[in-house]
């Protein structure tokens, strides 16, 4: 986990300050307590993050058109709507930003509920600055991983889109573990035709072996077929 230098007691270097290293990473602080909100903003800006503050959950919800992708720090104890209700509304609206919730000393039950609902971490007030910075770094590590997964899925689907519908069917037969003879039988083709489709699809995908084809399919998160999907009208595969 990459923790900003300030989180482990090191000042940011001149290069880090000048590069805007973390300024593309926006943190939304949603907290009705002005002092807590300001302290968090100062701390995180000093660590190199871009920070937007919201005095209430409703203010954050109303700012949706201007909401930037990042991490949410959400205080549970706010006037209506409270933090848990805000969390529910964010999840229902499809907001995928990692969330850290602030709780009080005796709010373990509420914290567990927030985690079960999708929050990444909870932090009891008053908190140690280094602990908050560590949690925020973890949140962005996970966000980066999610973005990498999304990029990998998009790239895999783009490569599979190079294949014709019939070539996709042949790939599905391969994934089902069927030999060329049974793929041909299920699709009403000759064995030689299936062999040619296999050669062409491997060339299109730049694949040297089946492993590459299968990895692309799974990275694209497409449904894996069963042998029965290739049954002929008589019920034979």
C-alpha positions in Angstrom: 0.0 0.0 0.0 1.4 3.4 -1.0 1.1 5.8 1.9 2.0 9.5 1.3 5.3 10.5 2.8 3.7 12.8 5.3 1.8 9.8 6.7 5.0 8.2 7.8 6.7 11.3 9.1 8.5 12.5 6.0 7.9 15.9 4.4 6.9 15.9 0.7 9.8 16.6 -1.6 9.9 19.6 -3.8 9.3 17.4 -6.8 6.2 15.9 -5.2 4.8 19.3 -4.3 5.5 20.7 -7.7 4.2 17.8 -9.7 0.7 17.8 -8.4 1.3 14.1 -7.8 -2.0 13.5 -6.0 -4.0 16.5 -7.2 -6.0 14.3 -9.6 -7.2 12.4 -6.6 -10.2 14.2 -5.0 -11.4 13.5 -1.5 -14.9 14.6 -0.5 -15.3 15.3 3.2 -18.9 15.1 4.2 -19.1 16.3 7.9 -21.4 18.7 9.7 -18.8 19.5 12.3 -16.9 22.5 10.9 -13.7 22.0 13.0 -13.4 18.3 12.0 -14.1 19.1 8.4 -11.5 21.8 8.3 -8.9 19.7 10.1 -9.3 16.9 7.7 -9.1 19.2 4.7 -5.9 20.9 5.9 -4.3 17.5 6.7 -5.2 15.9 3.3 -4.2 19.0 1.3 -0.8 19.0 3.0 -0.4 15.4 1.9 -1.0 16.5 -1.7 -4.7 15.6 -2.2 -7.4 17.7 -3.8 -10.2 18.2 -1.2 -13.8 19.3 -1.5 -15.8 19.8 1.7 -19.5 19.4 2.2 -21.2 20.6 5.4 -24.1 18.1 5.1 -25.0 15.0 3.3 -27.7 16.8 1.4 -25.1 19.3 0.2 -23.0 16.5 -1.2 -26.0 14.8 -2.9 -27.0 18.2 -4.4 -23.5 18.6 -5.8 -23.8 15.5 -7.9 -23.4 17.2 -11.3 -20.0 18.5 -10.1 -19.0 15.5 -8.2 -15.5 14.3 -9.0 -14.4 10.7 -8.8 -12.4 10.0 -5.7 -12.8 9.0 -2.1 -15.6 9.9 0.3 -15.0 10.6 4.0 -18.5 10.5 5.6 -19.5 11.3 9.1 -22.2 9.1 10.4 -23.5 11.6 13.0 -25.1 14.4 11.0 -28.5 16.0 11.0 -31.1 14.4 8.7 -30.3 12.8 6.4 -27.7 11.1 8.6 -24.5 9.4 7.3 -26.1 5.9 7.0 -28.9 7.3 4.9 -26.5 9.2 2.7 -24.5 6.0 2.3 -27.7 4.1 1.2 -28.6 6.8 -1.3 -25.1 6.9 -2.8 -25.0 3.1 -3.2 -28.5 3.1 -4.7 -27.4 5.8 -7.2 -24.5 3.7 -8.3 -21.7 5.8 -6.8 -18.6 3.5 -6.8 -16.2 5.7 -4.8 -14.5 4.0 -1.8 -16.0 5.3 1.4 -14.5 5.8 4.9 -17.0 6.5 7.6 -16.4 8.5 10.8 -18.0 7.2 14.0 -18.0 7.9 17.7 -16.4 5.8 20.5 -19.5 3.6 21.1 -20.7 3.1 17.5 -19.3 -0.3 16.7 -22.7 -1.6 15.7 -23.2 1.3 13.4 -19.7 0.9 12.0 -20.4 -2.8 11.2 -23.6 -1.8 9.5 -21.7 0.7 7.3 -19.0 -1.8 6.4 -21.6 -4.4 5.5 -23.3 -1.8 3.3 -20.1 -1.2 1.4 -17.9 1.2 3.3 -14.2 0.4 3.0 -13.1 1.5 6.5 -14.5 3.2 9.6 -12.5 5.6 11.8 -13.5 6.6 15.3 -13.2 10.2 16.3 -10.9 11.6 17.6 -8.5 9.8 15.2 -4.8 9.8 14.6 -3.8 11.7 11.5 -1.5 8.9 10.3 -4.4 6.4 10.5 -6.6 8.6 8.3 -3.9 9.1 5.8 -3.2 5.3 5.7 -6.9 4.6 5.1 -7.1 7.1 2.3 -4.1 5.7 0.6 -5.6 2.2 0.8 -8.9 3.6 -0.7 -7.0 5.0 -3.7 -5.0 1.8 -4.1 -8.3 0.0 -4.4 -9.7 2.6 -6.7 -6.7 2.2 -8.9 -7.1 -1.6 -8.9 -10.8 -1.2 -9.9 -9.8 1.1 -12.7 -7.2 -1.3 -13.9 -9.7 -4.1 -13.9 -12.1 -2.0 -15.9 -9.4 -1.1 -18.4 -8.5 -4.8 -18.7 -12.1 -5.8 -19.3 -12.6 -3.1 -21.9 -9.3 -4.1 -23.7 -10.3 -7.7 -23.7 -13.8 -7.0 -25.1 -12.3 -4.8 -27.8 -10.1 -7.6 -29.0 -12.9 -10.1 -28.9 -15.0 -7.7 -31.0 -12.6 -8.3 -33.8 -14.1 -11.8 -34.2 -17.1 -12.7 -36.3 -20.2 -14.1 -34.7 -19.2 -17.6 -36.0 -15.7 -17.3 -34.6 -17.2 -16.3 -31.3 -19.2 -19.5 -31.4 -16.1 -21.5 -32.1 -14.4 -19.9 -29.1 -17.4 -20.8 -27.0 -17.0 -24.4 -28.1 -13.4 -24.4 -27.2 -14.2 -23.0 -23.8 -16.8 -25.7 -23.3 -13.9 -28.2 -23.8 -15.2 -29.7 -27.0 -13.0 -31.1 -29.8 -13.3 -29.7 -33.3 -15.5 -32.6 -34.3 -18.2 -31.9 -31.7 -18.0 -28.1 -32.3 -18.5 -28.7 -36.0 -21.4 -31.1 -35.3 -23.1 -28.6 -32.9 -22.8 -25.7 -35.3 -23.6 -27.7 -38.5 -20.2 -27.1 -40.0 -17.4 -29.3 -41.4 -14.4 -30.1 -39.2 -12.2 -28.4 -41.8 -14.3 -25.2 -41.5 -14.0 -25.2 -37.7 -10.2 -25.7 -38.1 -10.0 -22.7 -40.4 -12.1 -20.6 -38.0 -9.7 -21.5 -35.2 -6.7 -20.4 -37.3 -8.3 -17.1 -38.2 -9.5 -16.2 -34.7 -6.1 -17.0 -33.2 -4.5 -14.7 -35.8 -7.0 -11.9 -35.1 -6.4 -12.1 -31.4 -2.7 -12.4 -31.7 -2.9 -15.5 -29.6 -0.2 -18.2 -29.6 -2.2 -20.7 -27.7 -5.6 -21.4 -26.1 -4.5 -19.9 -22.8 -4.4 -16.4 -24.3 -7.9 -16.9 -25.9 -9.3 -18.1 -22.6 -7.7 -15.3 -20.6 -9.2 -12.7 -22.9 -12.6 -14.3 -22.5 -12.4 -14.3 -18.7 -11.0 -10.8 -18.6 -13.9 -9.6 -20.7 -16.2 -11.2 -18.1 -18.3 -13.0 -20.7 -20.5 -16.0 -19.8 -18.7 -19.3 -20.0 -20.7 -21.8 -22.1 -21.5 -25.4 -21.2 -21.1 -28.4 -23.6 -24.9 -28.7 -23.6 -25.0 -25.3 -25.4 -23.8 -27.1 -28.5 -26.4 -29.8 -28.5 -27.9 -30.6 -31.9 -31.7 -30.9 -32.3 -31.4 -34.6 -31.5 -29.9 -33.8 -28.1 -26.3 -34.9 -29.0 -23.2 -32.8 -28.6 
